Structures are given as structure tokens and as C-alpha cells.
Amino acid sequence: QVQLVESGGGSVQAGGSLRLSCAASGGTFRSYIMAWFRQAPGKEREFVAAVAWSGVKKYAESAKGRFPISRENAKNTVNLQMDNLNPEDTAVYYCAAGQDWQTYTYWGQGTQVTVSS
């Protein structure tokens, strides 16, 4: 069983930055693809970015160039640097761990990101 704990959410004005972190425990970190998803009010949860142990990364179009994802394998941590935020980025952001790019088995509790105009 893998436990995921997110941190780093908060409120920021448009154009600002936040850095989300996710600490993983209870499993073999290298076995998992680590990802970030988000869910805005009244909308379905959507993929943001993911990174494999090898360093291969995938991004949603909305995240490309603004939200670089990284993982610190020695610390069992995955980070999401969010730059140039806009109000449409307001959502609860979730960390997830999966064994392939489509299937994520473990989820964190989520962290709120609010961007004001």
C-alpha cells in the first residue's frame, strides 16, 4: 500500500507561482509512474503531468511550458512547479501513483490551489 501526501497548495494572484510536492511512502517508489491531476469545481478530474522513474515525462497541453514536473527518487518525492498561473488553474490538485501511464492506483488527499485575477 502506497501513501501519498501532497503539500504546497495555497492562494496566489494571476501570474504567480506555486510549487506542489508529493511525498510517497509504503511502496517501491521506482516501480511507479508519478502523476499530478486536478479537479476544478463542477468539472471532471483531469490529467496534468506525469513522470516515470527513467525521467520520461508527459504533459497535458495546458501544462506544457508552465508546469514542469520532477521527481527526486532518493527522497521518494515528486514535484510540480506551477508558473504563470491563471484563474483557470484553480482546482484541487492530486498526486497519483500508477504502474502505467493510464492506470493510477494510489491517490493523495489533494491540495487546494486558488488563483485570483
Secondary structure per residue as TSV (DSSP state, phi and psi in degrees):
chain	resnum	aa	ss	phi	psi
A	1	Q	-	360.0	128.5
A	2	V	-	-103.2	132.9
A	3	Q	E	-107.8	136.7
A	4	L	E	-125.5	130.5
A	5	V	E	-128.1	117.8
A	6	E	E	-90.0	155.3
A	7	S	E	-152.5	163.9
A	8	G	-	104.0	-2.1
A	9	G	-	-71.7	174.6
A	10	G	E	161.0	-163.9
A	11	S	E	-112.8	140.1
A	12	V	E	-150.9	156.0
A	13	Q	E	-84.0	157.9
A	14	A	T	-54.2	137.8
A	15	G	T	92.3	-11.6
A	16	G	-	-83.5	-175.0
A	17	S	-	-133.1	152.1
A	18	L	E	-142.0	153.7
A	19	R	E	-124.3	118.2
A	20	L	E	-95.5	143.2
A	21	S	E	-128.3	151.7
A	22	C	E	-136.5	120.6
A	23	A	E	-101.0	128.4
A	24	A	E	-107.7	144.0
A	25	S	E	-149.2	160.9
A	26	G	S	86.6	5.8
A	27	G	S	-149.7	-175.3
A	28	T	-	-94.4	101.5
A	29	F	G	-55.5	-38.4
A	30	R	G	-68.0	-15.4
A	31	S	G	-76.5	-14.5
A	32	Y	-	-113.3	143.7
A	33	I	E	-82.6	130.6
A	34	M	E	-105.7	138.3
A	35	A	E	-141.7	162.4
A	36	W	E	-119.7	135.6
A	37	F	E	-123.8	167.5
A	38	R	E	-145.1	154.3
A	39	Q	E	-137.1	115.7
A	40	A	-	-87.6	158.0
A	41	P	T	-55.8	128.6
A	42	G	T	76.1	7.5
A	43	K	S	-123.8	162.6
A	44	E	-	-77.5	156.7
A	45	R	-	-65.5	138.5
A	46	E	E	-131.0	151.1
A	47	F	E	-70.6	140.7
A	48	V	E	-112.9	-57.0
A	49	A	E	-163.1	157.7
A	50	A	E	-148.5	154.5
A	51	V	E	-143.9	135.2
A	52	A	-	-91.1	168.2
A	53	W	T	-56.9	-35.7
A	54	S	T	-69.6	-15.6
A	55	G	-	102.4	-6.7
A	56	V	-	-63.5	136.5
A	57	K	E	-127.1	150.5
A	58	K	E	-134.2	145.1
A	59	Y	E	-133.9	147.4
A	60	A	-	-71.5	155.4
A	61	E	T	-57.4	-37.8
A	62	S	T	-67.9	-18.7
A	63	A	T	-100.3	-18.2
A	64	K	T	-60.1	129.3
A	65	G	T	81.2	-9.9
A	66	R	T	-119.3	-33.7
A	67	F	-	-121.4	72.9
A	68	P	-	-66.2	134.8
A	69	I	E	-102.7	146.0
A	70	S	E	-148.2	157.1
A	71	R	E	-132.6	142.0
A	72	E	E	-108.8	94.0
A	73	N	G	-62.7	-33.4
A	74	A	G	-69.1	-21.7
A	75	K	G	-108.8	3.2
A	76	N	T	52.8	45.5
A	77	T	E	-130.7	143.4
A	78	V	E	-126.0	138.4
A	79	N	E	-121.4	152.6
A	80	L	E	-131.5	108.7
A	81	Q	E	-86.1	120.6
A	82	M	E	-113.3	114.0
A	83	D	-	-114.7	158.1
A	84	N	S	50.6	50.6
A	85	L	-	-67.9	148.1
A	86	N	-	-131.9	165.5
A	87	P	G	-57.0	-26.8
A	88	E	G	-69.4	-11.5
A	89	D	G	-85.7	-4.5
A	90	T	-	-62.2	124.2
A	91	A	E	-176.9	170.2
A	92	V	E	-89.2	127.7
A	93	Y	E	-103.2	130.8
A	94	Y	E	-117.2	138.4
A	95	C	E	-91.2	143.8
A	96	A	E	-143.2	152.3
A	97	A	E	-126.2	133.6
A	98	G	E	-144.8	167.1
A	99	Q	S	-102.0	0.1
A	100	D	S	-151.3	175.4
A	101	W	S	-70.8	-16.7
A	102	Q	S	-105.6	-22.3
A	103	T	-	-117.7	118.1
A	104	Y	E	-117.0	120.7
A	105	T	E	-92.9	-35.5
A	106	Y	E	-115.6	140.3
A	107	W	E	-134.1	146.0
A	108	G	-	-83.3	-179.4
A	109	Q	-	-83.2	-14.5
A	110	G	-	96.3	151.2
A	111	T	E	-136.6	136.1
A	112	Q	E	-81.2	133.8
A	113	V	E	-122.1	123.7
A	114	T	E	-124.0	124.5
A	115	V	E	-117.1	121.7
A	116	S	E	-102.4	150.8
A	117	S	-	-89.0	360.0
